[in-house]
């Protein structure tokens, strides 16, 4: 520790020079992302450029989100380049969960509702069985709510109970029956909980991580391993069983009835042979 006794400019310069020799300054916030370092599920090609849009800090993690510029330019093809995507959002034409977003790198994520006023289109971000984000087109009625997983349920200041959801929401005074890992249905206009589904056997789930990402099925068993992660066994509509970690499970329905509409595949993962037969229309015989 250096005590600065001489308050003159010369003394201050001397102390700063000594500090620079011994201390390492913080690098600061990273503001760029190379194209090869971008998440694979964005499906960016290697040769179009050097950089990729780095998502802004927001409700979803950097590697679990989809920036608005990727949605407008690469998915919907409404923009030819990043500059055109920027012009679209600056006209306040895009809403995420009912709020206008003018940041072209705003991180939208799983279960977010995206509305484009000029074309009157509404999408919900879901996963396909390959682990990629899918813009699932939904109706106006379904666009009024979204599902959120409860990550925390505890007491805040002044003993106020609250829950924290996967998309960064904090909701005070929830229903006492809502626990961690349950799913709450939130009204987008008011931000209030209108329904919830329990993390329990027999309920419909979608896997949001791991090798089985995007698959949909019902919970068959829960294996508790003391000191380790709980393993959940899931059975899809075709009767195929698979297992994943507890943290990858997102409840999307009560019983076998989903609370949201699902993409065309309904979360059923096909084998390589079944995919080939569906593409070519030919039946492979042994």
N, C-alpha and C positions, 0 to 999 in steps of 0.2 A: 504494500500500500504506500502510495506516494502522497505526502502531505504538502500541499501547495502553500508555502509561506510568503513567497514573493508574488504580489498580485500584479506586477508589471507585465507588459507584453513579452519581454524577453524570458522571464521566468515561466510564463505559461507555455511559450513555444518550446522551451527546454523540456518541460514535463510531458508535453504532447509527443515530442520526438522519442523520449524514453518509452512511453506507453506503446507507441507504434512498433517499437522493436520487440516488445515482449508479449503483446496481446494479439489475438486473432479476432478480427471483426466478424460479425454474423453475415452470412451471405445474403440474407433477405429472401423475399418471396420470389418463387419461380414464376415467370410470366410467359414462358414459351414452352412448346412441346414439339419435339421432332415427330415426323410422320410415322417413323418406324416404332416409336415408343407409344403411339396411340393404342387404345384398346382394340383388339382384333374384331370385336363385334360391331365396330363402326364401319368396317369393310372399306377402308380407304386404300386406294392403290398406291404403290410405292413411287411411281415415276411422275405423278402429276405435279409434285412440289416437294419441298424440303420439310415444311412445317405443317402442323395440324392445329385446329382451334383448341386452345387450352380452356376447359370449362372454368367459369367463374366460381368462386366459393358460393355454395348454396345448399339446398335441402338434400341433395344426393351426392354420394361420393364420386370422385373423379373417374374411377374405373367402373362405376355402376350407373352411369348417366348417359344422356344423349343431348349434346348441345343443340340449340335451335337452328344453328346454321347447317348442321348435318341433316336435320329434318327437312328444311326448306330446299337445300341444294342437292343432297345425295339421295333422299328418300322420295320426296314428293315432286322433285324436279321443277319447283316453282321459281327457282333462281338458277342462273347459269354459273354464278360465282359468288364469292363471299360478299362482294360489294353490293350485289343485288339483294342478297339475303338481309344485309344490314339496312337497306332502304325499305324493305318490307316491314321489318320489326320497328323501325323508327316511325312508320306511319301508324303505329299502334293497332295493327291488324291481328296480332296474335295474342291469345290469352292462354295462360297455363293455370289450371285450377281456378278459373274465374277471374284472374288478375292479369292485367296487361303487362307484358314483359317486353322491354325495349332493348335488352342486352342480348346481342346475337349469340353469345356464348353461355347463356343461362342454362344450367344443368337440369333438364327434365329427366324424370326417372320412372321407375316401375309404378304403375297405377295412376300416373298423372293424366289429367284430361286436358287435351289441347284443342282449342277452338279457333278456327280461322273465319273471321267475320265476312270477308269479301266473297268467299266461296261457300259460306254457310256449311262448313264441314267440321265434324267433331271426331276426334280420335282418342283412344285410350292406349297408353303404352303398356304392352304386355311382352312376355318372352315367347319365342317359338321354341321348338324342341332342339334346335341347334344352338340355343343360348343367345340369339340375336334379338334386339328389340324389334317388335312388330307394331306398326301403327294400325290398330284395330278400329275400324270405323264403327261408331255407335250412334244410337238415336238421341234425340233431344231429351227424352225422359231419362235415359240412362246417364246422360251427361250431368245430371243434377247432383250426383253423389260419387264418392270414391271410397275405396277400401284402404285402410291403414293398419299396419301391424303395430301392436303395442310393444315397445322395447323396454319401457320402464313404467312402474306404477309405485309411487311413493308419496311422502309428505314433503311439502315445501315450507317456506317461511310461514310463521303463524299457524303451523299445523294444517295447511291447506292441502288436501289430496289432489294429485294431478297424475296424468299419464303423458308419456312422451312417445310419439309414433315414429315410424321409419322415415317419414318425409319431413322431420324437424318440427312437427307441431307439438305444442304443449296445451293440454286441455284440462282445465280446473274442474273440480267437483264431478268426476265421472261416476257412473253407476258402480256401486261397491262390488258388483259381481264381475266387473271387468278386471282381468289379471294380465300378467305378462304373457306374451305369445298369442293372446287372443287377437281377433281382428275387429275393428270398429268401422261402421259405415258412417261417413261424415257428409253432411250436407255442405256442398261447396259454397253456397251463398252465405250461410250463417256460420259455418265452421263448427256446428254442434253435432254431437253424436246422435244418430237417429235409430241405430240398431247395432248389434254386435253378434259375433259368432265365436264360440268357445274353441280353444285348442283341446280337442277331445277325440276319442276314437270314433270312427265312422264318418267324420266330417270331411268335406272335399277340400283338397289343398293343391297349391301350385308350388313347385320347387323353384327357388330363386337363386340357387348357387350350386356349385359342384358339377359332376359329370351328368347328372340327371336334370339340369336346369331346363325349365319350360314344361316339364312333364306334369300331368294332372292326374290325381287319383284320390282315393280315400285312405285314411289312416287305418291300418290293420293292427299294428302293435307298437308299443313304445318300450324300448330297452334302456333302462337306466344303468349307467356304469359309474359307480361312485368314484369321484376324483377325475372323471373324464367326461366326454360329451355324450349326451343322450342320443341314441340312434332311433330313427323313426322308420318303420317299414310301411310302404305304401303300395296299394294295388290299383292299377289303372282299369279303364273300362273294358279292355281286352283280357283282363285276368292276369296280366304280367305283374310280378312283384319286383320291387326294387327298394333300396334303402338309402337314406341320406342322414345328414346331421340335423339336429333339432333347429339350429339357427337358419337352415336353408328352407324351412317349411313356412308357407304363408297360407293361412286359412282363407278360402274364397267362397265357402258355402256352408249351409246347414244341412247335414246329411249328404245326400248325393245331388242336391239342388244348388247350382251355383247362384251367387248373388249378382254376378255380372255375366254378360255374354262372352263367350270364348271364341278365339279364332277358328278358322276352318278345320284345322287339324284336331281341335278339341284336346290338345295336349297329349295326343297318342304318338309315341315314338315308333317309327317303322324300322324294320331291319333294312339292310342294304338291298337285299333281293326285293323286298316289298316296294322300296323306293324306285328301283329300276322298272318293276312291272307297272307301277303307277305312271311313270314318265313315258314309257314306250308302248304301253297297252298290250304287251306280250306276256304270256304266261310261261314261266320257266319250269320245265319238267325235268326231274332227275333221270 
